[in-house]
Amino acid sequence: GPETTDLVYTKIFKEVNFSLSGLVYDRSHNLVLDLLLWSGVVGTLSFFIWLTSVLIRLGKNPWKLLAVLTWLAFSFYHPLSVVHWVLLMIFLSV
């Protein structure tokens, strides 16, 4: 479910007797997996409904559409921080 990464990792790594000290495992390097881990199915579906509406609205502006699609492709290989989300929201509001 949402925000259970810590519990799952602690349980699994304890079962195989692997220490988690010094490891950082708070974010996934894939937007879909990250959304599923932190928001659950409902949050992930809500995000994709919102994203679809944004992409439809940006269809009239090909350069903005390309920028958002590039951001989306980036999000599948790099964990997103608050800064990435804020920049996206500022970009969409301009």
N, C-alpha and C positions, 0 to 999 in steps of 0.2 A: 504494500500500500504506500501511500504518500509518506515521504520523509522517513523511511525505514532503513535507509542505507546503512546507517551506523549499527543498528541492531543486527542486520543480516551479516555484515562483514564481521562483526565481533563474534557472532555465533559460529560462522563457517571457519574463520581462522582459529578459533579456540578448539574446534573439533580436530583440526589437523596440527594443533600445537605449534602455531606460527605466531610470533610476536608482532603486534601492530605498532609498536613504539617507533616513532620516527616516520611512519607512513602517513601520507595525506590521501584520503580517498573520498573527498566530499563531492566531486563533480565528475560526470561522465564526459567523454570526448565526443559525444554524439547528442544532438539536440533532442531527438525522439526518445532515446534512452533516458536522458536527463529529465525530460518532462514526465516520462512514465515513473521514474524513481521518486521525483520530488512532488509531483502533482497528481499522480494516479491517472487512471483512464479518463475520468471526467475532466480534469485539468488539461490533459493532452488533447482531447476532442475539442474542448473550448478554444484552445490555442489554435488548432487547425481551422476551426470555423472562422475565427478572427483573421488568421493569415489569409484564408481564401478571400474574405471580403476586402482585405487590403490589396491583394494581387488583382482582383477584379477592378477596384477603383484606380489602381495604378496603370491599368492597361491603356489608359489614355495618354500616359506619359512614359514612353519607352525607356528613357534614361533612368528614371526613378525605378521603374520595374526591373531593369537590369541591375541596378544597385542593390535592391532588396533581394533579388535572386542570388547575387554574389554573396551577400551577407548570409543568406540561408545556406548556400554551399559551404561557406566558411564554418558555419555552426556545426556541420557534420564531422569536422576534423579537429576542432579546437573548443575547449570549454568556454562558455560565455560567462562574462562577469557582469556586474551591474553597469559598468561603463559601456559595454556593448549594447545593452538594452536601452540605456538612456540615449546614446547616440542614435540608435534606430528610431526611437520615439521623437527625438528632435528632428531627424531627417524627414520623418513622415508628416510632421506638423508644419514644415516649411512649404 
